[in-house]
């Protein structure tokens, strides 16, 4: 397969989202040529407005720039997907596959797909799941992510494009706006002495957590690495029991945390050792991040 120039831009879809903003920040710091894309003009001051469900708008992205890679983050999140499954399928499946098709047609070298641990389903796992464990999504959101992965893996085997999927665990970090789990942002943003932050899990629930900035570093790594050895990677994570997370937040941030004594488990655990080993990747610790002063 002959690809287009390795000196083209990197398209970043969903550039106005919490992970997309971090990806763009990293590219700017590295003086990497990139094209931030979002459906919302207000999402980022320099973003190109593009509705990914409109094929002609997507086509203009590839026609106006030589493209060496795509980092595809734009998606409808699980709660919104469940509320409007047709809209979820339109963006997360149909539009995503069209973006992938147009990237192949434009001879883009690499397509980096922001997938999710939801491809493994929501059942509690007896061990941290690796990429070798079977994908068994039990909701439409996870099924759409897995369908895209399956198409991408097929294209990669045919050497049509270098497709690589990052299965992202539970993301935390400041500035997360579109979420049904506000605690993931509040633990960094709530001032000391403010009202309680509610984490809706039982005290003994184990949570696989990854900061948005670390996810962005992983995505940039996958876009820029000379060689990637696999099509699927789990994110490296820190795994915390909810009761221990409550204590460290209260000790370091001075914010009271409430758990649900009869709350649920937190789904499957994540083993990201494949990514960590292949790319020498290290997370920045949650304790360190929680110790930072509010901006």
KOLLO-352200 format. One record per residue: residue number from 1; x, y, z of N, C-alpha, C, O in turn. Coordinates in steps of 0.05 Angstrom, whole numbers, padded with zeros to 5 digits, m for minus. Layout:
# residues N
     k       nu       nv       nw      cau      cav      caw       cu       cv       cw       ou       ov       ow
   NUM        X        Y        Z        X        Y        Z        X        Y        Z        X        Y        Z
...
# end
This chain:
# residues 295
     k       nu       nv       nw      cau      cav      caw       cu       cv       cw       ou       ov       ow
     1    00017   m00024    00000    00000    00000    00000    00018    00025    00000    00036    00027    00016
     2    00012    00043   m00018    00027    00069   m00019    00010    00090   m00004   m00012    00096   m00012
     3    00022    00101    00017    00007    00121    00032    00015    00149    00023    00035    00153    00009
     4   m00001    00169    00031    00005    00196    00025    00028    00205    00043    00039    00190    00059
     5    00036    00230    00040    00060    00240    00053    00060    00237    00083    00039    00242    00096
     6    00082    00229    00095    00085    00228    00124    00087    00256    00136    00088    00259    00160
     7    00088    00276    00119    00092    00304    00129    00065    00319    00129    00066    00344    00132
     8    00043    00306    00126    00017    00319    00126    00008    00325    00154    00023    00321    00174
     9   m00016    00334    00156   m00028    00342    00182   m00040    00317    00196   m00044    00297    00183
    10   m00045    00320    00221   m00061    00301    00236   m00088    00313    00241   m00090    00334    00254
    11   m00109    00300    00232   m00136    00309    00238   m00144    00299    00265   m00140    00276    00272
    12   m00154    00317    00282   m00164    00310    00309   m00193    00317    00310   m00201    00340    00311
    13   m00210    00297    00309   m00239    00301    00312   m00246    00303    00341   m00233    00291    00358
    14   m00268    00317    00347   m00276    00321    00375   m00255    00338    00389   m00250    00334    00413
    15   m00244    00357    00375   m00222    00373    00386   m00230    00391    00409   m00213    00399    00425
    16   m00256    00396    00412   m00266    00413    00434   m00272    00397    00459   m00279    00409    00479
    17   m00271    00371    00458   m00277    00355    00482   m00254    00355    00501   m00232    00365    00495
    18   m00258    00343    00525   m00237    00344    00546   m00212    00330    00538   m00190    00339    00545
    19   m00214    00308    00524   m00189    00294    00514   m00179    00308    00489   m00155    00312    00486
    20   m00197    00316    00471   m00188    00330    00447   m00173    00355    00453   m00153    00361    00439
    21   m00181    00370    00473   m00166    00395    00480   m00138    00388    00489   m00119    00403    00482
    22   m00135    00367    00503   m00108    00359    00513   m00091    00349    00489   m00067    00356    00488
    23   m00103    00335    00471   m00088    00326    00447   m00078    00350    00432   m00054    00351    00424
    24   m00095    00370    00428   m00087    00394    00413   m00065    00409    00428   m00047    00420    00415
    25   m00068    00411    00454   m00047    00425    00470   m00020    00411    00466    00000    00425    00463
    26   m00019    00385    00466    00006    00370    00463    00017    00375    00435    00042    00378    00432
    27    00000    00375    00415    00010    00379    00388    00021    00408    00385    00042    00412    00372
    28    00008    00427    00397    00018    00455    00395    00045    00456    00408    00064    00469    00397
    29    00048    00444    00432    00073    00445    00446    00096    00433    00430    00119    00441    00432
    30    00089    00412    00415    00109    00398    00399    00112    00410    00371    00128    00400    00355
    31    00098    00431    00365    00098    00444    00338    00091    00424    00316    00102    00424    00294
    32    00072    00406    00323    00062    00387    00303    00040    00399    00287    00022    00413    00298
    33    00040    00395    00261    00018    00405    00244   m00006    00387    00248   m00006    00363    00244
    34   m00028    00400    00256   m00053    00385    00261   m00077    00403    00253   m00075    00427    00251
    35   m00099    00389    00249   m00124    00402    00241   m00146    00395    00262   m00156    00373    00261
    36   m00152    00414    00280   m00173    00408    00300   m00201    00411    00288   m00207    00431    00275
    37   m00217    00391    00292   m00243    00389    00280   m00264    00385    00301   m00261    00368    00318
    38   m00286    00401    00299   m00308    00397    00318   m00334    00407    00306   m00333    00424    00288
    39   m00356    00396    00314   m00382    00405    00303   m00390    00432    00315   m00407    00446    00303
    40   m00378    00440    00337   m00385    00464    00351   m00364    00486    00347   m00340    00481    00353
    41   m00371    00508    00335   m00352    00530    00330   m00339    00539    00356   m00316    00547    00357
    42   m00355    00539    00378   m00344    00549    00403   m00327    00529    00418   m00316    00536    00439
    43   m00324    00505    00408   m00309    00485    00423   m00279    00492    00425   m00267    00486    00445
    44   m00268    00503    00404   m00240    00511    00404   m00237    00534    00384   m00248    00533    00363
    45   m00222    00554    00392   m00220    00578    00376   m00209    00573    00348   m00217    00588    00330
    46   m00192    00554    00345   m00180    00549    00319   m00190    00524    00305   m00178    00515    00286
    47   m00213    00514    00315   m00223    00489    00303   m00237    00494    00277   m00248    00516    00272
    48   m00237    00474    00260   m00252    00474    00235   m00279    00461    00240   m00281    00439    00250
    49   m00301    00475    00234   m00327    00464    00239   m00333    00442    00218   m00331    00447    00194
    50   m00340    00419    00228   m00347    00397    00210   m00367    00378    00224   m00362    00368    00246
    51   m00389    00374    00211   m00409    00354    00220   m00401    00327    00207   m00404    00324    00183
    52   m00392    00309    00223   m00381    00284    00212   m00403    00267    00199   m00397    00248    00185
    53   m00428    00273    00205   m00450    00258    00192   m00455    00268    00164   m00471    00256    00149
    54   m00442    00290    00156   m00445    00301    00129   m00420    00294    00112   m00399    00305    00117
    55   m00424    00276    00093   m00401    00265    00079   m00386    00286    00063   m00361    00285    00060
    56   m00400    00306    00053   m00387    00326    00037   m00368    00343    00055   m00347    00352    00046
    57   m00377    00348    00080   m00360    00364    00098   m00335    00348    00105   m00313    00359    00107
    58   m00338    00322    00109   m00315    00305    00115   m00296    00304    00091   m00272    00306    00095
    59   m00307    00302    00067   m00290    00301    00043   m00273    00326    00041   m00250    00324    00032
    60   m00283    00349    00048   m00268    00374    00046   m00243    00373    00064   m00223    00386    00058
    61   m00245    00359    00087   m00221    00357    00104   m00198    00344    00090   m00175    00354    00092
    62   m00203    00323    00075   m00182    00309    00061   m00174    00322    00035   m00151    00319    00026
    63   m00192    00337    00023   m00186    00351   m00002   m00169    00376    00002   m00153    00383   m00015
    64   m00172    00388    00026   m00158    00414    00030   m00131    00411    00044   m00116    00430    00046
    65   m00125    00387    00054   m00100    00383    00069   m00088    00355    00062   m00104    00336    00060
    66   m00062    00353    00059   m00050    00326    00059   m00051    00316    00088   m00043    00330    00107
    67   m00061    00292    00092   m00066    00281    00119   m00049    00256    00123   m00050    00238    00106
    68   m00033    00256    00144   m00017    00232    00150   m00030    00214    00171   m00025    00190    00171
    69   m00048    00225    00188   m00061    00209    00209   m00087    00222    00217   m00090    00246    00214
    70   m00104    00206    00228   m00129    00216    00240   m00130    00205    00269   m00126    00182    00274
    71   m00137    00223    00288   m00144    00215    00315   m00173    00221    00318   m00182    00244    00318
    72   m00189    00200    00320   m00218    00202    00319   m00230    00200    00348   m00231    00178    00359
    73   m00237    00223    00359   m00249    00224    00386   m00278    00230    00386   m00292    00224    00405
    74   m00288    00243    00365   m00316    00253    00365   m00335    00229    00368   m00333    00209    00354
    75   m00353    00231    00388   m00372    00210    00393   m00394    00220    00411   m00391    00239    00426
    76   m00417    00206    00410   m00438    00210    00430   m00432    00191    00453   m00427    00167    00448
    77   m00432    00202    00477   m00425    00186    00501   m00447    00167    00509   m00470    00170    00501
    78   m00441    00148    00527   m00460    00126    00533   m00488    00135    00541   m00508    00125    00530
    79   m00490    00154    00560   m00517    00162    00569   m00533    00175    00547   m00557    00169    00545
    80   m00520    00192    00531   m00534    00205    00509   m00541    00184    00487   m00562    00187    00474
    81   m00524    00165    00484   m00529    00143    00464   m00554    00128    00472   m00571    00122    00455
    82   m00557    00122    00498   m00580    00107    00507   m00605    00124    00504   m00627    00114    00498
    83   m00603    00150    00508   m00626    00168    00506   m00635    00171    00477   m00659    00174    00472
    84   m00616    00171    00459   m00623    00175    00430   m00606    00156    00414   m00586    00164    00402
    85   m00613    00130    00413   m00596    00110    00400   m00593    00115    00370   m00572    00108    00359
    86   m00613    00126    00357   m00609    00132    00328   m00587    00152    00323   m00571    00149    00305
    87   m00587    00173    00339   m00566    00193    00337   m00539    00181    00344   m00519    00187    00331
    88   m00539    00163    00364   m00514    00149    00371   m00503    00132    00349   m00479    00133    00343
    89   m00521    00117    00335   m00512    00101    00313   m00503    00118    00289   m00483    00112    00276
    90   m00517    00140    00285   m00509    00158    00262   m00481    00168    00265   m00465    00168    00246
    91   m00473    00177    00290   m00447    00188    00294   m00426    00167    00300   m00405    00166    00288
    92   m00432    00150    00320   m00412    00131    00330   m00406    00108    00311   m00385    00096    00313
    93   m00425    00102    00294   m00421    00080    00276   m00419    00089    00247   m00398    00087    00234
    94   m00442    00099    00236   m00442    00106    00208   m00422    00128    00200   m00406    00125    00182
    95   m00422    00150    00216   m00403    00172    00209   m00374    00163    00214   m00357    00171    00199
    96   m00370    00147    00234   m00343    00138    00240   m00332    00120    00217   m00310    00123    00208
    97   m00349    00102    00207   m00341    00085    00185   m00337    00101    00160   m00319    00094    00144
    98   m00353    00122    00155   m00348    00138    00131   m00322    00153    00134   m00307    00156    00114
    99   m00316    00164    00158   m00290    00177    00162   m00267    00158    00156   m00248    00166    00144
   100   m00270    00133    00166   m00249    00113    00161   m00247    00107    00131   m00225    00104    00120
   101   m00270    00105    00117   m00270    00099    00089   m00256    00122    00073   m00240    00117    00056
   102   m00262    00147    00081   m00250    00169    00067   m00220    00172    00073   m00204    00180    00056
   103   m00212    00164    00097   m00184    00163    00104   m00169    00142    00087   m00147    00147    00077
   104   m00182    00119    00082   m00170    00099    00065   m00167    00109    00036   m00147    00107    00024
   105   m00189    00122    00027   m00189    00132   m00001   m00168    00154   m00004   m00156    00156   m00026
   106   m00162    00169    00017   m00142    00191    00016   m00114    00180    00021   m00095    00196    00021
   107   m00112    00154    00025   m00086    00141    00030   m00072    00152    00055   m00048    00156    00055
   108   m00088    00157    00075   m00077    00164    00101   m00063    00140    00113   m00073    00118    00111
   109   m00040    00145    00126   m00025    00123    00136   m00038    00110    00160   m00041    00085    00161
   110   m00047    00126    00180   m00056    00114    00205   m00081    00127    00215   m00085    00151    00214
   111   m00099    00110    00226   m00124    00119    00237   m00125    00110    00266   m00125    00086    00272
   112   m00125    00129    00285   m00124    00123    00314   m00153    00127    00324   m00163    00149    00323
   113   m00164    00106    00334   m00193    00106    00342   m00195    00105    00372   m00184    00088    00386
   114   m00210    00125    00383   m00215    00126    00412   m00238    00107    00418   m00262    00114    00415
   115   m00231    00083    00427   m00251    00063    00434   m00256    00064    00464   m00250    00085    00477
   116   m00266    00043    00476   m00274    00043    00503   m00273    00016    00516   m00275   m00005    00502
   117   m00268    00015    00542   m00269   m00010    00556   m00297   m00022    00556   m00301   m00045    00564
   118   m00317   m00007    00547   m00344   m00017    00545   m00346   m00040    00525   m00366   m00055    00525
   119   m00326   m00044    00508   m00327   m00066    00489   m00325   m00093    00504   m00333   m00114    00494
   120   m00316   m00092    00529   m00314   m00117    00545   m00340   m00122    00561   m00342   m00142    00575
   121   m00360   m00104    00559   m00384   m00107    00574   m00382   m00094    00601   m00362   m00081    00607
   122   m00403   m00096    00617   m00404   m00083    00643   m00402   m00101    00667   m00403   m00092    00690
   123   m00398   m00127    00662   m00397   m00146    00685   m00371   m00143    00700   m00350   m00137    00688
   124   m00372   m00149    00725   m00348   m00148    00742   m00329   m00171    00733   m00338   m00193    00730
   125   m00304   m00165    00730   m00284   m00185    00721   m00268   m00195    00745   m00263   m00180    00764
   126   m00261   m00220    00743   m00245   m00232    00765   m00216   m00224    00763   m00200   m00228    00782
   127   m00208   m00213    00740   m00180   m00205    00736   m00181   m00180    00718   m00201   m00174    00704
   128   m00159   m00165    00718   m00157   m00142    00700   m00156   m00153    00671   m00139   m00169    00664
   129   m00174   m00142    00654   m00176   m00153    00627   m00154   m00142    00609   m00147   m00119    00609
   130   m00143   m00160    00593   m00124   m00153    00572   m00137   m00154    00545   m00160   m00162    00542
   131   m00122   m00145    00525   m00132   m00145    00498   m00137   m00174    00488   m00152   m00177    00468
   132   m00127   m00194    00501   m00132   m00221    00494   m00159   m00232    00504   m00168   m00253    00495
   133   m00171   m00218    00523   m00197   m00226    00533   m00218   m00219    00512   m00216   m00200    00497
   134   m00240   m00236    00510   m00259   m00231    00489   m00275   m00206    00494   m00282   m00199    00516
   135   m00280   m00192    00472   m00298   m00169    00473   m00327   m00179    00474   m00335   m00197    00459
   136   m00343   m00169    00493   m00370   m00178    00497   m00388   m00154    00505   m00398   m00154    00527
   137   m00391   m00134    00487   m00406   m00111    00495   m00435   m00118    00501   m00447   m00135    00488
   138   m00446   m00105    00521   m00474   m00111    00529   m00492   m00086    00527   m00514   m00086    00538
   139   m00482   m00066    00512   m00500   m00043    00506   m00493   m00033    00478   m00472   m00041    00467
   140   m00510   m00016    00467   m00506   m00007    00440   m00481    00010    00436   m00468    00009    00415
   141   m00474    00026    00457   m00450    00042    00455   m00425    00024    00451   m00409    00029    00433
   142   m00422    00004    00469   m00399   m00014    00467   m00400   m00030    00441   m00379   m00035    00429
   143   m00424   m00038    00432   m00426   m00053    00407   m00417   m00037    00383   m00404   m00047    00365
   144   m00424   m00011    00383   m00416    00006    00361   m00385    00009    00360   m00373    00009    00339
   145   m00373    00013    00384   m00344    00015    00386   m00331   m00010    00375   m00312   m00009    00360
   146   m00342   m00033    00383   m00330   m00059    00374   m00334   m00063    00344   m00316   m00074    00331
   147   m00356   m00054    00333   m00361   m00057    00304   m00340   m00042    00288   m00329   m00051    00268
   148   m00334   m00017    00297   m00314   m00001    00284   m00286   m00015    00286   m00272   m00016    00266
   149   m00280   m00025    00309   m00255   m00039    00313   m00253   m00063    00293   m00232   m00067    00281
   150   m00274   m00078    00291   m00274   m00101    00273   m00269   m00094    00244   m00253   m00107    00231
   151   m00282   m00072    00235   m00277   m00063    00208   m00248   m00053    00205   m00234   m00059    00185
   152   m00239   m00038    00225   m00211   m00028    00224   m00191   m00050    00224   m00171   m00048    00209
   153   m00195   m00070    00240   m00176   m00093    00240   m00175   m00107    00213   m00154   m00115    00204
   154   m00198   m00109    00200   m00199   m00122    00174   m00184   m00105    00153   m00169   m00116    00137
   155   m00187   m00079    00154   m00172   m00061    00136   m00142   m00062    00141   m00126   m00062    00122
   156   m00135   m00064    00167   m00106   m00065    00173   m00094   m00091    00163   m00072   m00091    00153
   157   m00108   m00113    00165   m00098   m00139    00155   m00095   m00138    00125   m00077   m00151    00114
   158   m00112   m00123    00112   m00110   m00120    00083   m00090   m00098    00074   m00086   m00093    00051
   159   m00077   m00086    00094   m00057   m00065    00090   m00069   m00041    00075   m00055   m00027    00060
   160   m00095   m00036    00080   m00107   m00012    00069   m00101    00013    00085   m00100    00035    00074
   161   m00097    00009    00111   m00091    00032    00129   m00080    00019    00155   m00086   m00004    00161
   162   m00064    00035    00170   m00055    00026    00196   m00076    00035    00216   m00077    00058    00224
   163   m00093    00016    00224   m00115    00022    00243   m00106    00013    00271   m00096   m00009    00274
   164   m00109    00031    00290   m00102    00024    00318   m00123    00036    00336   m00131    00060    00334
   165   m00133    00019    00354   m00155    00027    00373   m00144    00028    00401   m00130    00010    00410
   166   m00151    00050    00415   m00144    00053    00444   m00170    00049    00460   m00187    00066    00459
   167   m00171    00028    00475   m00195    00023    00492   m00191    00038    00518   m00174    00030    00535
   168   m00207    00059    00522   m00202    00078    00543   m00219    00070    00568   m00243    00064    00566
   169   m00206    00070    00591   m00219    00064    00616   m00233    00089    00626   m00237    00108    00611
   170   m00242    00088    00651   m00257    00111    00663   m00240    00135    00665   m00220    00136    00680
   171   m00248    00156    00650   m00231    00181    00648   m00238    00200    00670   m00262    00205    00676
   172   m00217    00211    00683   m00220    00232    00703   m00204    00256    00694   m00187    00255    00677
   173   m00211    00279    00707   m00195    00303    00701   m00213    00328    00701   m00238    00326    00698
   174   m00202    00351    00705   m00218    00376    00705   m00228    00382    00677   m00217    00374    00657
   175   m00250    00397    00677   m00261    00407    00651   m00278    00387    00637   m00285    00392    00613
   176   m00285    00365    00649   m00303    00346    00636   m00332    00356    00639   m00343    00356    00661
   177   m00343    00365    00617   m00370    00377    00618   m00392    00358    00611   m00413    00357    00625
   178   m00389    00343    00590   m00410    00325    00580   m00407    00298    00593   m00396    00280    00581
   179   m00418    00294    00616   m00416    00269    00630   m00439    00265    00649   m00450    00284    00660
   180   m00448    00240    00652   m00468    00234    00672   m00455    00227    00699   m00469    00220    00718
   181   m00429    00229    00700   m00414    00223    00725   m00397    00247    00732   m00373    00247    00729
   182   m00409    00269    00743   m00395    00294    00747   m00372    00291    00767   m00354    00308    00768
   183   m00372    00271    00784   m00351    00268    00804   m00323    00265    00791   m00303    00273    00803
   184   m00322    00255    00767   m00296    00251    00754   m00282    00277    00748   m00257    00277    00746
   185   m00297    00299    00747   m00285    00325    00744   m00284    00340    00771   m00265    00354    00777
   186   m00305    00336    00787   m00308    00351    00812   m00285    00345    00831   m00278    00363    00847
   187   m00274    00321    00831   m00253    00315    00850   m00228    00332    00846   m00211    00335    00864
   188   m00225    00345    00822   m00203    00363    00817   m00212    00392    00819   m00195    00410    00823
   189   m00237    00398    00816   m00247    00425    00814   m00260    00437    00839   m00259    00461    00843
   190   m00272    00420    00855   m00287    00430    00878   m00268    00443    00898   m00248    00430    00906
   191   m00273    00467    00907   m00256    00479    00927   m00258    00466    00954   m00279    00455    00961
   192   m00237    00468    00970   m00237    00456    00997   m00260    00467    01013   m00265    00491    01012
   193   m00273    00450    01028   m00295    00459    01045   m00322    00461    01031   m00341    00469    01043
   194   m00322    00455    01005   m00347    00457    00990   m00365    00433    00996   m00357    00415    01011
   195   m00389    00433    00984   m00407    00410    00989   m00395    00384    00980   m00375    00384    00965
   196   m00406    00362    00989   m00394    00336    00983   m00395    00328    00953   m00413    00336    00939
   197   m00375    00313    00946   m00374    00301    00919   m00385    00272    00922   m00375    00257    00939
   198   m00404    00265    00906   m00416    00239    00908   m00404    00220    00887   m00407    00225    00863
   199   m00391    00199    00896   m00381    00178    00878   m00399    00154    00881   m00400    00142    00902
   200   m00414    00148    00860   m00437    00129    00863   m00429    00099    00862   m00441    00084    00847
   201   m00409    00092    00878   m00401    00064    00880   m00398    00055    00909   m00395    00071    00927
   202   m00400    00029    00912   m00396    00018    00939   m00367    00022    00948   m00349    00024    00932
   203   m00363    00023    00974   m00336    00028    00984   m00315    00008    00974   m00292    00015    00970
   204   m00323   m00017    00970   m00303   m00037    00961   m00301   m00040    00931   m00287   m00057    00921
   205   m00316   m00023    00916   m00315   m00024    00887   m00287   m00016    00877   m00275    00003    00888
   206   m00276   m00030    00858   m00250   m00024    00846   m00254   m00009    00820   m00268   m00019    00803
   207   m00241    00014    00817   m00244    00031    00794   m00218    00033    00779   m00197    00040    00791
   208   m00218    00027    00753   m00195    00032    00736   m00197    00060    00725   m00215    00066    00709
   209   m00178    00078    00733   m00180    00106    00727   m00156    00115    00710   m00134    00105    00713
   210   m00161    00134    00691   m00140    00145    00675   m00147    00174    00670   m00169    00181    00664
   211   m00127    00191    00674   m00131    00220    00671   m00132    00228    00641   m00118    00216    00625
   212   m00148    00248    00635   m00151    00257    00607   m00125    00264    00594   m00120    00259    00571
   213   m00107    00277    00609   m00081    00284    00598   m00065    00260    00591   m00051    00260    00571
   214   m00066    00239    00607   m00052    00215    00601   m00063    00201    00576   m00048    00191    00560
   215   m00090    00201    00574   m00102    00190    00550   m00093    00205    00525   m00087    00193    00504
   216   m00092    00231    00527   m00082    00248    00504   m00054    00240    00497   m00047    00238    00473
   217   m00036    00236    00517   m00009    00228    00511   m00008    00201    00497    00009    00197    00479
   218   m00026    00183    00504   m00027    00157    00491   m00035    00160    00462   m00024    00147    00445
   219   m00055    00176    00457   m00065    00179    00430   m00044    00192    00412   m00041    00184    00389
   220   m00030    00212    00423   m00009    00225    00407    00014    00205    00402    00025    00204    00380
   221    00020    00188    00422    00040    00167    00418    00032    00149    00395    00049    00142    00378
   222    00007    00141    00395   m00002    00122    00374   m00002    00136    00346    00003    00122    00326
   223   m00007    00161    00345   m00007    00175    00320    00021    00179    00309    00026    00178    00285
   224    00041    00183    00327    00068    00190    00319    00088    00167    00319    00109    00170    00306
   225    00082    00145    00332    00101    00123    00334    00108    00113    00306    00090    00109    00289
   226    00134    00109    00300    00142    00099    00274    00128    00072    00267    00121    00067    00244
   227    00125    00055    00288    00113    00029    00284    00095    00023    00307    00102    00029    00330
   228    00071    00012    00302    00054    00001    00323    00051   m00029    00318    00047   m00037    00295
   229    00054   m00044    00338    00055   m00074    00335    00028   m00087    00337    00025   m00110    00329
   230    00008   m00073    00346   m00019   m00085    00350   m00040   m00065    00340   m00035   m00041    00337
   231   m00064   m00076    00335   m00087   m00059    00327   m00104   m00051    00351   m00120   m00032    00349
   232   m00100   m00064    00374   m00116   m00059    00398   m00098   m00055    00422   m00080   m00071    00427
   233   m00104   m00033    00437   m00090   m00029    00462   m00110   m00020    00483   m00128   m00004    00478
   234   m00107   m00030    00508   m00120   m00018    00531   m00104    00005    00542   m00079    00005    00539
   235   m00117    00024    00554   m00102    00046    00567   m00089    00035    00593   m00102    00021    00608
   236   m00064    00042    00598   m00053    00038    00626   m00071    00054    00645   m00081    00075    00639
   237   m00074    00044    00669   m00092    00056    00689   m00080    00054    00717   m00061    00039    00722
   238   m00092    00069    00735   m00089    00064    00763   m00115    00052    00773   m00137    00062    00766
   239   m00114    00031    00789   m00138    00019    00800   m00140    00026    00830   m00122    00020    00845
   240   m00162    00038    00837   m00167    00047    00864   m00193    00035    00875   m00213    00033    00861
   241   m00192    00025    00900   m00217    00020    00914   m00231    00046    00920   m00217    00066    00928
   242   m00257    00047    00918   m00271    00072    00923   m00266    00083    00950   m00264    00108    00953
   243   m00263    00067    00970   m00259    00076    00998   m00231    00089    01000   m00228    00109    01014
   244   m00211    00078    00986   m00184    00090    00986   m00184    00116    00970   m00170    00135    00977
   245   m00199    00117    00948   m00201    00142    00932   m00214    00164    00949   m00205    00187    00948
   246   m00235    00157    00963   m00248    00176    00981   m00228    00188    01001   m00228    00212    01005
   247   m00212    00171    01013   m00193    00181    01034   m00172    00200    01022   m00166    00221    01033
   248   m00161    00192    00999   m00139    00209    00987   m00150    00236    00978   m00137    00256    00979
   249   m00175    00236    00967   m00187    00261    00959   m00192    00279    00983   m00186    00303    00983
   250   m00203    00267    01004   m00208    00283    01028   m00183    00293    01041   m00182    00316    01051
   251   m00162    00277    01041   m00136    00285    01054   m00122    00306    01037   m00112    00326    01048
   252   m00122    00303    01011   m00106    00321    00994   m00121    00346    00985   m00110    00367    00981
   253   m00148    00343    00981   m00163    00365    00971   m00181    00379    00991   m00190    00401    00987
   254   m00185    00366    01014   m00203    00378    01034   m00232    00379    01026   m00247    00396    01035
   255   m00239    00361    01008   m00266    00359    00998   m00279    00333    01008   m00268    00312    01006
   256   m00303    00335    01020   m00316    00312    01031   m00327    00295    01008   m00338    00305    00988
   257   m00324    00269    01010   m00333    00250    00990   m00353    00231    01002   m00349    00220    01023
   258   m00375    00227    00987   m00396    00208    00996   m00396    00184    00976   m00397    00188    00952
   259   m00396    00160    00988   m00399    00136    00972   m00427    00124    00977   m00441    00133    00995
   260   m00435    00105    00961   m00460    00091    00965   m00455    00065    00978   m00443    00047    00966
   261   m00464    00062    01003   m00459    00037    01017   m00471    00013    01003   m00459   m00009    01004
   262   m00493    00017    00989   m00505   m00005    00974   m00501    00000    00944   m00517   m00009    00927
   263   m00480    00014    00937   m00475    00021    00909   m00465   m00003    00893   m00462   m00025    00903
   264   m00462    00002    00867   m00455   m00020    00849   m00424   m00023    00847   m00409   m00007    00857
   265   m00416   m00044    00833   m00388   m00047    00826   m00383   m00029    00802   m00401   m00015    00792
   266   m00358   m00027    00794   m00350   m00007    00774   m00343   m00020    00747   m00328   m00008    00731
   267   m00353   m00044    00742   m00348   m00057    00716   m00321   m00071    00716   m00308   m00074    00736
   268   m00312   m00080    00692   m00288   m00095    00690   m00263   m00078    00695   m00263   m00054    00691
   269   m00242   m00091    00706   m00217   m00077    00710   m00200   m00078    00684   m00205   m00095    00667
   270   m00182   m00060    00682   m00167   m00056    00657   m00137   m00062    00661   m00125   m00052    00681
   271   m00126   m00078    00644   m00097   m00083    00644   m00085   m00070    00619   m00089   m00079    00596
   272   m00070   m00048    00623   m00058   m00034    00601   m00028   m00039    00598   m00013   m00022    00588
   273   m00019   m00062    00607    00010   m00068    00607    00021   m00070    00579    00045   m00065    00574
   274    00005   m00079    00559    00015   m00080    00531    00024   m00053    00522    00046   m00051    00511
   275    00008   m00032    00526    00015   m00006    00517    00039    00004    00533    00058    00015    00521
   276    00038    00001    00559    00060    00011    00576    00087   m00001    00568    00107    00013    00567
   277    00087   m00027    00563    00112   m00041    00556    00122   m00034    00528    00146   m00029    00524
   278    00104   m00032    00509    00112   m00027    00481    00123    00001    00478    00142    00005    00462
   279    00111    00020    00492    00118    00048    00487    00133    00061    00511    00138    00085    00511
   280    00140    00045    00532    00153    00055    00555    00137    00077    00569    00148    00097    00578
   281    00111    00073    00570    00093    00094    00580    00089    00093    00610    00085    00071    00621
   282    00090    00116    00623    00085    00117    00652    00064    00138    00657    00064    00160    00646
   283    00045    00131    00674    00024    00150    00682    00035    00170    00702    00054    00164    00717
   284    00024    00194    00702    00029    00213    00723    00009    00207    00745   m00015    00206    00740
   285    00018    00202    00770    00002    00191    00791   m00021    00208    00799   m00020    00233    00798
   286   m00043    00195    00807   m00067    00209    00816   m00061    00226    00841   m00071    00248    00843
   287   m00046    00215    00859   m00039    00230    00883   m00025    00257    00876   m00032    00278    00887
   288   m00007    00255    00857    00007    00280    00849   m00012    00300    00837   m00011    00324    00843
   289   m00031    00290    00820   m00050    00308    00807   m00069    00320    00827   m00075    00344    00825
   290   m00077    00305    00846   m00096    00316    00867   m00082    00336    00885   m00095    00352    00898
   291   m00055    00335    00887   m00041    00353    00903   m00037    00381    00891   m00029    00400    00904
   292   m00042    00383    00864   m00038    00408    00851   m00059    00428    00859   m00082    00421    00864
   293   m00052    00454    00861   m00072    00474    00868   m00091    00479    00845   m00085    00473    00822
   294   m00116    00489    00852   m00135    00495    00832   m00125    00518    00815   m00111    00536    00824
   295   m00131    00517    00788   m00123    00538    00770   m00138    00564    00777   m00134    00585    00764
# end
